[in-house]
Amino acid sequence: MFQALVLDKTPEFSASVREVDDSFLPEGDVTLDVEYSTINFKDALAITNRSPIVRSWPMVAGIDGAGTVTASESGPWKAGDQVILNGFGVGELHKGCLAQRARLKGQWLIRRPERFSAKQAMAIGTAGYTAMLCVLALEKHGLQPGDGEVLVTGATGGVGSIAVAVLSKLGYQVVAATGKAAEADYLKGLGASAVIDRAELAAPGKPLQKERWAGVVDAVGSHTLANACAQTRYRGAVAACGLAQGADLPATVMPFILRAVALLGVESVMAPLALRERAWSRLAQDLDAAKLDAITTEVPLSEAIAHAELLMQGKVRGRITVRNRD
């Protein structure tokens, strides 16, 4: 028997941490003892039933997990291996990792970098891995330190916090946008050179505005993304990965055809293995692990549902790691 955060619809929605046995595990060729998981924005949407994330019932929540292989029928993996899972529909279509045990497909796993503990890996989680995918996309476009200011929206969230920490360590001049003025010292501690009020970006704006940003990491969408594009400098780039403000994009083509601004879509759930491994390798190289303590709040599995609600209410700073085992 083991503890799991189970979501069900019979027909009313319910979320509870309860005891289940191995018969509850889905099909898969690798079984893990999951040491840590985390609560991402998508996890919170599922756990609070704010959005139809879950497409198979009952579901174990948790799109991320870090743990130890206990049994494997998959060639690359053997008992004792330390691995990470991010995405691949886990917690949506396939039972996830907010549980003490999980059964997954070996092709979804990557080896945990030695530099990170299981707890640190989940302090990064999908949010931090997505932040690094954004950095990689901007670098591929040609962005370099010294090119000018780089904007990070939703900066006190999981993606934003890791993006600020990574970009600043790489030498970029980072401007963090947040609605939480009291968190300015937190963001500057992560490496932001300046902090602006998200209200400057959140309302409808002109289709083409004064050029400012050499690059942007946006986890917010809607008017914020439209304004970020409108303010991006000639041949600059915007990496878009989220929709915290909304899924709409009330913009025009003007930044793209008059300033050659590039809008780079960043997707983490089904990203190919080679890209995942590169992102985690770069995180091990370019993220100051000491900053993870400031970014992260640790909670036991029994408190995961309550903290998912707090995340949806905008009352969480940075990342939430979930300790699945006491």
PAZA-858247 format. One line per field, with one value per residue (C-alpha): residue in three letters; chain; x, y, z. Coordinates in steps of 0.2 Angstrom, whole numbers, plus 2048, in hexadecimal, padded with zeros to 3 digits. Example, Ala and Ser with C-alpha at 12.3 -4.5 7.8 and 13.67 -1.06 7.14 Angstrom:
2
aa <- [ALA / SER]
ch <- [A / A]
x <- [83E / 844]
y <- [7EA / 7FB]
z <- [827 / 824]
This chain:
326
aa <- [MET / PHE / GLN / ALA / LEU / VAL / LEU / ASP / LYS / THR / PRO / GLU / PHE / SER / ALA / SER / VAL / ARG / GLU / VAL / ASP / ASP / SER / PHE / LEU / PRO / GLU / GLY / ASP / VAL / THR / LEU / ASP / VAL / GLU / TYR / SER / THR / ILE / ASN / PHE / LYS / ASP / ALA / LEU / ALA / ILE / THR / ASN / ARG / SER / PRO / ILE / VAL / ARG / SER / TRP / PRO / MET / VAL / ALA / GLY / ILE / ASP / GLY / ALA / GLY / THR / VAL / THR / ALA / SER / GLU / SER / GLY / PRO / TRP / LYS / ALA / GLY / ASP / GLN / VAL / ILE / LEU / ASN / GLY / PHE / GLY / VAL / GLY / GLU / LEU / HIS / LYS / GLY / CYS / LEU / ALA / GLN / ARG / ALA / ARG / LEU / LYS / GLY / GLN / TRP / LEU / ILE / ARG / ARG / PRO / GLU / ARG / PHE / SER / ALA / LYS / GLN / ALA / MET / ALA / ILE / GLY / THR / ALA / GLY / TYR / THR / ALA / MET / LEU / CYS / VAL / LEU / ALA / LEU / GLU / LYS / HIS / GLY / LEU / GLN / PRO / GLY / ASP / GLY / GLU / VAL / LEU / VAL / THR / GLY / ALA / THR / GLY / GLY / VAL / GLY / SER / ILE / ALA / VAL / ALA / VAL / LEU / SER / LYS / LEU / GLY / TYR / GLN / VAL / VAL / ALA / ALA / THR / GLY / LYS / ALA / ALA / GLU / ALA / ASP / TYR / LEU / LYS / GLY / LEU / GLY / ALA / SER / ALA / VAL / ILE / ASP / ARG / ALA / GLU / LEU / ALA / ALA / PRO / GLY / LYS / PRO / LEU / GLN / LYS / GLU / ARG / TRP / ALA / GLY / VAL / VAL / ASP / ALA / VAL / GLY / SER / HIS / THR / LEU / ALA / ASN / ALA / CYS / ALA / GLN / THR / ARG / TYR / ARG / GLY / ALA / VAL / ALA / ALA / CYS / GLY / LEU / ALA / GLN / GLY / ALA / ASP / LEU / PRO / ALA / THR / VAL / MET / PRO / PHE / ILE / LEU / ARG / ALA / VAL / ALA / LEU / LEU / GLY / VAL / GLU / SER / VAL / MET / ALA / PRO / LEU / ALA / LEU / ARG / GLU / ARG / ALA / TRP / SER / ARG / LEU / ALA / GLN / ASP / LEU / ASP / ALA / ALA / LYS / LEU / ASP / ALA / ILE / THR / THR / GLU / VAL / PRO / LEU / SER / GLU / ALA / ILE / ALA / HIS / ALA / GLU / LEU / LEU / MET / GLN / GLY / LYS / VAL / ARG / GLY / ARG / ILE / THR / VAL / ARG / ASN / ARG / ASP]
ch <- [A / A / A / A / A / A / A / A / A / A / A / A / A / A / A / A / A / A / A / A / A / A / A / A / A / A / A / A / A / A / A / A / A / A / A / A / A / A / A / A / A / A / A / A / A / A / A / A / A / A / A / A / A / A / A / A / A / A / A / A / A / A / A / A / A / A / A / A / A / A / A / A / A / A / A / A / A / A / A / A / A / A / A / A / A / A / A / A / A / A / A / A / A / A / A / A / A / A / A / A / A / A / A / A / A / A / A / A / A / A / A / A / A / A / A / A / A / A / A / A / A / A / A / A / A / A / A / A / A / A / A / A / A / A / A / A / A / A / A / A / A / A / A / A / A / A / A / A / A / A / A / A / A / A / A / A / A / A / A / A / A / A / A / A / A / A / A / A / A / A / A / A / A / A / A / A / A / A / A / A / A / A / A / A / A / A / A / A / A / A / A / A / A / A / A / A / A / A / A / A / A / A / A / A / A / A / A / A / A / A / A / A / A / A / A / A / A / A / A / A / A / A / A / A / A / A / A / A / A / A / A / A / A / A / A / A / A / A / A / A / A / A / A / A / A / A / A / A / A / A / A / A / A / A / A / A / A / A / A / A / A / A / A / A / A / A / A / A / A / A / A / A / A / A / A / A / A / A / A / A / A / A / A / A / A / A / A / A / A / A / A / A / A / A / A / A / A / A / A / A / A / A / A / A / A / A / A / A / A / A / A / A / A / A / A / A / A / A / A / A / A / A / A / A / A / A]
x <- [800 / 806 / 7FF / 7F9 / 7F0 / 7E1 / 7D6 / 7C5 / 7B4 / 7A6 / 79D / 7A2 / 7B5 / 7BF / 7D1 / 7D8 / 7E9 / 7E5 / 7EC / 7EC / 7F5 / 7FF / 7F0 / 7EC / 7FC / 7FA / 804 / 816 / 827 / 830 / 82A / 830 / 831 / 82D / 836 / 831 / 824 / 81E / 80F / 810 / 803 / 7FB / 7FB / 7F2 / 7E5 / 7E2 / 7E1 / 7D5 / 7CB / 7CD / 7D0 / 7CD / 7DF / 7DB / 7D5 / 7D4 / 7CC / 7D1 / 7E1 / 7F1 / 7F6 / 808 / 810 / 822 / 82B / 83C / 840 / 849 / 845 / 840 / 83B / 83E / 83A / 842 / 853 / 85B / 855 / 859 / 855 / 85D / 85E / 85A / 84E / 843 / 832 / 82B / 81B / 817 / 804 / 808 / 7FB / 7EF / 7ED / 7F9 / 7F9 / 806 / 813 / 80B / 80C / 818 / 819 / 817 / 818 / 81E / 825 / 838 / 839 / 831 / 83F / 850 / 85E / 85F / 86E / 87A / 87B / 869 / 861 / 84F / 848 / 852 / 84D / 83B / 83E / 842 / 835 / 82B / 82B / 83E / 841 / 835 / 83E / 84E / 845 / 841 / 853 / 859 / 84C / 852 / 864 / 860 / 859 / 869 / 866 / 876 / 87B / 87E / 870 / 865 / 858 / 84F / 83D / 836 / 823 / 81B / 82B / 827 / 81F / 828 / 82D / 831 / 83C / 847 / 848 / 84E / 85B / 862 / 862 / 86B / 878 / 87B / 87E / 86E / 866 / 856 / 846 / 839 / 827 / 81C / 80C / 813 / 81D / 822 / 82C / 838 / 847 / 843 / 845 / 854 / 85C / 859 / 862 / 856 / 85D / 84C / 83A / 82B / 819 / 80F / 802 / 80D / 80A / 7FA / 7EE / 7EA / 7F8 / 7FD / 802 / 813 / 81C / 82D / 83A / 842 / 844 / 852 / 849 / 83A / 835 / 822 / 818 / 808 / 801 / 7F2 / 7F5 / 806 / 80D / 805 / 80E / 81E / 81E / 81A / 829 / 836 / 844 / 848 / 84C / 849 / 840 / 832 / 831 / 81F / 81B / 80C / 7FB / 7F9 / 7F0 / 7E7 / 7E8 / 7E3 / 7F0 / 7E8 / 7F7 / 7FA / 807 / 810 / 81F / 822 / 822 / 829 / 836 / 839 / 835 / 834 / 827 / 82E / 821 / 828 / 820 / 827 / 81A / 81F / 831 / 83D / 848 / 858 / 851 / 84C / 85D / 865 / 85A / 85E / 870 / 870 / 866 / 874 / 880 / 878 / 86C / 873 / 86C / 86E / 860 / 854 / 852 / 84B / 840 / 838 / 82B / 82B / 81B / 816 / 80A / 7FC / 7FD / 7FE / 7EB / 7EB / 7FB / 7F4 / 7E5 / 7F1 / 7FB / 7EA / 7E7 / 7F8 / 7FE / 80E / 81F / 82B / 829 / 820 / 829 / 81F / 827 / 81F / 827 / 82A]
y <- [800 / 812 / 824 / 82D / 83D / 836 / 840 / 839 / 83D / 832 / 83D / 84B / 850 / 84B / 84C / 843 / 83B / 829 / 818 / 80D / 7FD / 7F7 / 7F2 / 805 / 808 / 80A / 800 / 804 / 7FC / 805 / 807 / 814 / 819 / 82B / 836 / 847 / 84E / 860 / 86B / 874 / 880 / 871 / 866 / 874 / 876 / 863 / 861 / 870 / 86B / 87C / 875 / 865 / 85F / 84D / 842 / 831 / 82D / 829 / 832 / 834 / 846 / 84B / 84F / 84E / 842 / 83E / 82D / 81C / 80E / 7FE / 7F3 / 7F5 / 7EC / 7FA / 7F8 / 808 / 807 / 7FC / 7FB / 809 / 816 / 828 / 82F / 83E / 83E / 84E / 84F / 842 / 843 / 83C / 843 / 846 / 836 / 82B / 82A / 835 / 838 / 841 / 830 / 825 / 819 / 81B / 810 / 818 / 815 / 814 / 81F / 82E / 82E / 837 / 834 / 840 / 84B / 847 / 859 / 859 / 850 / 849 / 858 / 864 / 85C / 85F / 870 / 873 / 867 / 86A / 87D / 87E / 873 / 87D / 88D / 885 / 880 / 892 / 897 / 88A / 891 / 8A3 / 89E / 894 / 8A4 / 8AD / 8B6 / 8B9 / 8C2 / 8D4 / 8D5 / 8DF / 8DC / 8CC / 8CC / 8BE / 8BF / 8B5 / 8B7 / 8B1 / 8A1 / 891 / 894 / 8A6 / 8A3 / 896 / 8A1 / 8B0 / 8A5 / 89D / 8AC / 8B7 / 8AA / 8A9 / 8BC / 8C3 / 8D3 / 8CC / 8D7 / 8CE / 8D2 / 8CD / 8D3 / 8D0 / 8E0 / 8D8 / 8CB / 8D7 / 8D2 / 8C0 / 8C3 / 8CD / 8C0 / 8B4 / 8C0 / 8CC / 8DD / 8E5 / 8E1 / 8E9 / 8E8 / 8DB / 8E8 / 8F1 / 8E2 / 8DB / 8E7 / 8E9 / 8F3 / 8FA / 8ED / 8F5 / 8FD / 904 / 8F7 / 8F0 / 8DE / 8D4 / 8C4 / 8BE / 8AF / 8B0 / 8A4 / 8AF / 8B1 / 8BC / 8CF / 8CC / 8C2 / 8CE / 8DD / 8D4 / 8D1 / 8E3 / 8E9 / 8DC / 8E4 / 8E1 / 8CF / 8CB / 8BB / 8B6 / 8A5 / 8A1 / 892 / 897 / 89E / 8A4 / 8B4 / 8AB / 8A0 / 8AF / 8B9 / 8CA / 8D0 / 8D5 / 8CF / 8E0 / 8DB / 8CC / 8D4 / 8E5 / 8E0 / 8CE / 8C9 / 8B6 / 8AE / 89D / 891 / 886 / 875 / 869 / 85B / 851 / 859 / 84C / 843 / 84B / 85C / 857 / 850 / 860 / 86B / 861 / 861 / 874 / 876 / 86C / 878 / 889 / 889 / 88E / 880 / 88A / 896 / 887 / 889 / 89B / 895 / 886 / 882 / 86F / 867 / 855 / 84B / 84E / 861 / 860 / 864 / 873 / 87A / 877 / 883 / 890 / 88F / 892 / 8A1 / 8A9 / 8A6 / 89C / 8A3 / 898 / 885 / 879 / 868 / 85A / 84D / 83D / 833 / 838]
z <- [800 / 7FD / 7FE / 7EE / 7EA / 7E0 / 7D5 / 7D1 / 7C9 / 7CE / 7C8 / 7D4 / 7D4 / 7E3 / 7E8 / 7F7 / 7FD / 801 / 802 / 7F2 / 7ED / 7DE / 7D5 / 7D3 / 7CA / 7B7 / 7A9 / 7A7 / 7A7 / 7B5 / 7C7 / 7D2 / 7E4 / 7E3 / 7EF / 7EA / 7DE / 7DC / 7D8 / 7C8 / 7C1 / 7B7 / 7C7 / 7D0 / 7C2 / 7C3 / 7D6 / 7D8 / 7C8 / 7C1 / 7B0 / 7A7 / 7A8 / 7AD / 79F / 7A7 / 7B8 / 7C5 / 7C4 / 7CF / 7CE / 7CB / 7BA / 7C2 / 7CD / 7D3 / 7DA / 7DA / 7CE / 7D7 / 7C9 / 7B6 / 7A6 / 79C / 795 / 79A / 7AD / 7BB / 7CE / 7D7 / 7C9 / 7CE / 7C1 / 7BD / 7B4 / 7AC / 7A3 / 795 / 79A / 7AB / 7B8 / 7A9 / 79F / 7A9 / 7BC / 7C3 / 7D1 / 7DF / 7E7 / 7F0 / 7E1 / 7CF / 7BF / 7AF / 79E / 79E / 78E / 798 / 7A5 / 7A6 / 7B2 / 7C0 / 7BF / 7CD / 7D2 / 7D8 / 7E6 / 7E3 / 7ED / 7E2 / 7D2 / 7D7 / 7DD / 7CA / 7C4 / 7B3 / 7B7 / 7B8 / 7AA / 79F / 7A4 / 79E / 78E / 78C / 78F / 782 / 775 / 778 / 776 / 766 / 75F / 763 / 773 / 77D / 78D / 789 / 77C / 788 / 795 / 796 / 79D / 7A8 / 7AB / 7B9 / 7C1 / 7D3 / 7CC / 7C9 / 7B7 / 7BA / 7CA / 7C1 / 7B1 / 7BB / 7C5 / 7B5 / 7AA / 7B7 / 7BA / 7A7 / 7A7 / 7A1 / 7A7 / 7AD / 7B1 / 7BB / 7B9 / 7C8 / 7D0 / 7E1 / 7E6 / 7F6 / 7ED / 7E5 / 7F1 / 7ED / 7DB / 7DC / 7E7 / 7D9 / 7CD / 7C6 / 7C3 / 7C3 / 7C8 / 7BF / 7C3 / 7B8 / 7B6 / 7AA / 79E / 7A3 / 79B / 789 / 780 / 76F / 762 / 761 / 770 / 774 / 772 / 782 / 783 / 77B / 780 / 78B / 795 / 796 / 7A1 / 7A1 / 790 / 78B / 78C / 795 / 786 / 779 / 782 / 784 / 771 / 76E / 778 / 772 / 769 / 756 / 753 / 765 / 76B / 777 / 77E / 783 / 78E / 799 / 79B / 7AD / 7A7 / 799 / 789 / 77E / 774 / 770 / 765 / 753 / 747 / 748 / 753 / 749 / 737 / 73C / 749 / 744 / 756 / 758 / 763 / 769 / 76F / 77D / 781 / 78F / 790 / 781 / 77D / 776 / 782 / 77B / 77E / 790 / 794 / 78D / 797 / 7A7 / 7A3 / 7A1 / 7B2 / 7BA / 7B3 / 7B3 / 7C2 / 7D3 / 7DD / 7ED / 7E7 / 7E7 / 7FA / 7F7 / 7E9 / 7F1 / 7FE / 804 / 809 / 80D / 801 / 80E / 80B / 7F8 / 7F5 / 800 / 7F8 / 7E6 / 7EC / 7F2 / 7E1 / 7D8 / 7E4 / 7DF / 7F1 / 7ED / 7E9 / 7DE / 7DF / 7EA / 7ED / 7F4 / 800 / 7FB / 809 / 81B]
